Amino acid sequence: MAEPSSRDAVIIGGGHNGLTCAAYLAAAGLKVTVLERRAVVGGAAVTEEFHPGFRNSVASYTVSLLNPKVIRDLELARHGLRVVERKISNFLPLDDAQYLKVGGGITEGEVAKFSARDASRLSAYGERLDVIADVLRDMVLETPPNVTVAGWIESIPELLRGARLGRRISRLDMPMRRELLGLFVQSAGDYLDGWFESAPIKAAYGFDGIVGNYASPYTPGSAYVLLHHVFGEVNGKKGAWGHAIGGMGAITQAMAKAALERGVDIRLSSPVREVVVESGRAVGVVTESGEMLRARSIVSNLNPKLLFGRLIDPSALNDDFRERISRWRCGSGTFRMNVALSELPDFTALPGRTLAEHHTAGIIMAPSLAYMDQAYLDAKAGGWSKRPIVEMLIPSTLDDSLAPSGRHVASLFCQHVAPLLPNGASWDDHRDEVADLMIDLVNSHAPNFRAAVLGRQILSPLDLERTFGLIGGDIFHGALSLDQLFSARPMLGHADYRGPLAGLYMCGSGTHPGGGVTGAPGHNAAREIIADFRRGRLKQA
Ligand SMILES: Cc1cc2nc3c(=O)[nH]c(=O)nc-3n(C[C@H](O)[C@H](O)[C@H](O)COP(=O)(O)OP(=O)(O)OC[C@H]3O[C@@H](n4cnc5c(N)ncnc54)[C@H](O)[C@@H]3O)c2cc1C
């Protein structure tokens, strides 16, 4: 047996949650090593050059959910992070003549073009959603009540957590409780149909219900996904989405600096092959190069299916756990492209190639919920939709560090595509065909687009899995469905960031509160690990 190590924690994966967890652990005086498979930290929150001279946030592309406490505690601003707001939130080109703009104080007038009734209901809708989002905001940095089979003494903390949650909900009046229930169990489509009558505003809001969610907007539970996308804020402005100057990599580079300053040892190009288990306890890891690193705690930043399915000897896990984690639902329906552009898109519905506020928005190309529903049905039947959903963001309109002067970069977040293609087909054989389709869709709204493309990077679900370890291309490390949320994320009995083996912890998006660049799972996991150190539960490895 190797010499005992004085290392307190090995973190597998240097995604933003692994880095956040590392920084908090080190701040508590623990000795931490982060092992990252890629040559760069950040996981799905990275900025890379994808075409000579053009850099972009190659996977996640817009910021809102990053928790203000994490920003403060890790001093991300001091480490170089600056987030700016878009001029308006969204722009939806609907057809050759019509469009909708959302945000920037103009939503009411814009919605009134389609329905005066809908325009008059906007503020009530926003207020309700804000109240419910506040409940969620309060819960984001809490460990969910963990369902336990232990005795009553061990159950007390869980009962207290449950009571705190109950108290929070009891502060809501009855109409708000009904709203909360609706948002947790209804479909985004049903929820929005209850509020509005015109298609464009329902499409603008309903898009949040299918982001990273391989589902129709009429799938029950999709209203929660909508809610998940509104609990964030930008520079104190609730619900807003913004851009990190330098791209999403600026967030994770700042996190890495915070971790390094606190003494964390970050090792790049260091894939972990195996978690070492001795007498039912996780005691170390072995890297692909064969190096063994022992530590008192082993913390995984990985999708739970990746950790338990590939890195841990099946015989170390009990049958029920193994069986359940094999059924963990992953697969986003996401196809991601980065394009280098010679000029800005000139939309038929709102002409102009010079920079205007709509170019800074999340540009949603999907005019109605019915269109999104059909896109899902098409993808289920044939692998992708001929009329897909694309959100395009052009971050170079807010950040001149990404492209040469006068040129631009755009992120295309495209849905719906099947995580696994039918009839055994491979994304390796269909990547370019589907990428052309996405470009064609944008071109149908902005006819100068195709000719403006100087270079493109394509990330099919398979590429997202290969590059970032996102199983099935799942952007959230597992679907945000009711059976995979809160006390059930990643599984009843393991919602407290502790794995099924002593010394094993989870700090990635497969734990509460789930996906998105939040830093919350990393923050919460660190709190539980530090508590176990203080209680003397983590011994010499
Ligand atoms: C295409 C796409 C678009 C998105 N858009 C947004 C958005 O705009 N805004 C937003 O807030 N969220 C967005 N998300 C979601 C968000 O990016 C993720 O939920 C989040 O980044 C996950 O962070 P994480 O730290 O939990 O895990 P990850 O970022 O997945 O990090 C895990 C890390 O583990 C590493 N790893 C894997 N296997 C090993 C191994 N064996 N050994 C060592 N290291 C390993 C990986 O390389 C990776 O660095 C998007 C995600 C994707 C993919």
The ligand as an ORCA input file, in Angstrom:
! r2SCAN-3c Opt
* xyz 0 1
  C     -23.963     23.652    -25.060
  C     -24.213     24.145    -23.677
  C     -24.807     25.372    -23.471
  C     -25.053     25.823    -22.182
  N     -25.508     27.100    -21.996
  C     -25.536     27.612    -20.743
  C     -25.699     29.001    -20.547
  O     -25.749     29.769    -21.495
  N     -25.740     29.464    -19.265
  C     -25.627     28.635    -18.192
  O     -25.691     29.105    -17.046
  N     -25.445     27.300    -18.361
  C     -25.358     26.793    -19.605
  N     -25.072     25.476    -19.800
  C     -25.009     24.585    -18.643
  C     -23.727     24.741    -17.881
  O     -22.676     25.056    -18.738
  C     -23.384     23.458    -17.126
  O     -24.487     23.030    -16.367
  C     -22.211     23.691    -16.197
  O     -21.139     24.315    -16.865
  C     -21.753     22.389    -15.573
  O     -20.715     22.704    -14.682
  P     -20.046     21.586    -13.776
  O     -18.861     22.210    -13.129
  O     -21.064     20.994    -12.883
  O     -19.595     20.451    -14.778
  P     -18.726     20.494    -16.121
  O     -18.626     21.856    -16.660
  O     -19.279     19.432    -16.985
  O     -17.286     20.079    -15.609
  C     -16.893     18.756    -15.392
  C     -15.412     18.678    -15.640
  O     -14.961     17.357    -15.411
  C     -13.973     17.040    -16.382
  N     -13.860     15.585    -16.461
  C     -14.708     14.702    -17.019
  N     -14.255     13.433    -16.855
  C     -13.087     13.534    -16.163
  C     -12.147     12.590    -15.676
  N     -12.313     11.270    -15.869
  N     -11.054     13.041    -15.015
  C     -10.850     14.371    -14.801
  N     -11.728     15.302    -15.248
  C     -12.829     14.897    -15.915
  C     -14.503     17.685    -17.634
  O     -13.485     17.848    -18.610
  C     -15.031     19.010    -17.078
  O     -14.029     19.995    -17.077
  C     -24.755     25.012    -21.068
  C     -24.120     23.791    -21.269
  C     -23.826     23.368    -22.559
  C     -23.125     22.077    -22.758
*
